[in-house]
Amino acid sequence: MSQADIRKFVTFSHTFSDPWAGEKTDGSLEDAQDVTLSFRFAKPGKTQIQRMQDKAVKAPGQAARNLLLDVVHPDDKQALLDSMEEYPGVTMSLAGAILKGVGMSSDLGN
């Protein structure tokens, strides 16, 4: 039995408007198009969170990317990599949602 078979995966979706998605033949931009991305992720463990926190001090983007690649479902990994290449902001958005799901929040005291 593979690791993917014994881990529980939950779907995280992120929707946003991409103002660069469409272009008319005259070179002007069309109205923004909504983009929805959905990927399955396992709950990160203590070691993965610690590794992410240690790396985030010097390279937060790389730390978020590493976390996502550690916990993404194997069948979704290539699509995630492609999406992170096309939409770099997705990395931080999805990592933030996963971290919030395990109790991390920047809202304390607010």
C-alpha positions in Angstrom: 0.0 0.0 0.0 1.5 3.4 -1.0 1.6 6.4 1.3 -1.1 8.1 -0.8 -3.4 5.1 -0.1 -3.2 5.6 3.7 -3.2 9.4 3.9 -6.5 11.4 3.9 -6.6 14.0 1.2 -8.9 17.0 1.1 -9.6 19.3 -1.8 -8.6 22.9 -1.6 -9.9 25.3 -4.2 -8.8 28.8 -5.1 -10.8 31.2 -7.4 -9.5 34.5 -8.7 -9.9 36.8 -11.7 -7.1 36.7 -14.3 -7.1 40.1 -16.2 -4.5 38.8 -18.6 -6.3 35.6 -19.6 -8.0 36.9 -22.7 -6.7 39.1 -25.5 -8.6 40.5 -28.4 -7.2 40.4 -31.9 -6.4 44.1 -31.7 -4.1 43.5 -28.7 -6.5 45.0 -26.1 -7.4 42.9 -23.1 -10.8 41.3 -22.7 -12.7 41.3 -19.4 -11.0 39.4 -16.6 -11.7 35.7 -16.6 -12.4 33.7 -13.5 -9.9 30.9 -12.8 -10.6 28.1 -10.3 -7.9 25.7 -9.3 -8.5 22.7 -7.2 -6.0 20.3 -5.7 -6.0 17.5 -3.1 -3.7 17.9 -0.1 -2.9 15.8 2.9 -2.7 17.3 6.4 0.9 18.3 7.0 2.7 16.7 9.9 4.7 18.4 12.6 8.0 17.8 10.7 6.6 19.4 7.5 5.4 22.4 9.4 8.7 22.8 11.3 10.6 22.5 8.0 8.4 25.1 6.4 8.8 27.5 9.4 12.6 27.1 9.4 12.9 27.8 5.6 10.3 30.6 5.7 12.6 33.0 7.5 15.0 33.3 4.6 12.8 32.1 1.6 9.0 32.2 2.3 8.0 31.5 -1.3 10.3 28.4 -1.5 9.1 27.3 2.0 5.4 27.5 0.8 6.3 25.6 -2.5 8.1 22.9 -0.6 5.2 22.4 1.8 2.7 22.1 -1.0 4.8 19.6 -2.9 5.2 17.6 0.3 1.5 17.2 0.9 -0.2 17.3 -2.6 -1.8 14.2 -3.9 0.6 12.4 -6.3 -2.1 12.6 -9.1 -2.4 16.4 -8.7 1.4 17.2 -8.5 2.0 18.0 -12.1 -1.1 20.2 -12.4 0.0 22.0 -9.3 3.5 22.6 -10.6 2.0 23.9 -13.9 -0.4 26.2 -12.0 2.4 27.5 -9.8 4.4 28.3 -12.9 1.5 30.1 -14.6 0.1 31.9 -11.5 3.0 32.4 -8.9 0.6 33.8 -6.3 -1.2 30.5 -6.0 1.7 29.1 -4.0 1.3 31.4 -1.1 -2.6 31.4 -1.3 -2.8 27.6 -1.1 -0.1 27.3 1.5 -1.9 29.9 3.6 -5.1 27.9 3.4 -3.4 24.7 4.4 -1.6 26.4 7.3 -4.9 27.9 8.5 -6.4 24.4 8.4 -3.9 23.2 10.9 -4.4 26.1 13.3 -1.9 28.7 12.1 -3.2 32.2 11.9 -1.9 35.7 11.8 -5.2 37.0 13.3 -4.3 36.4 16.9 -4.8 39.5 19.0 -6.7 41.3 16.2 
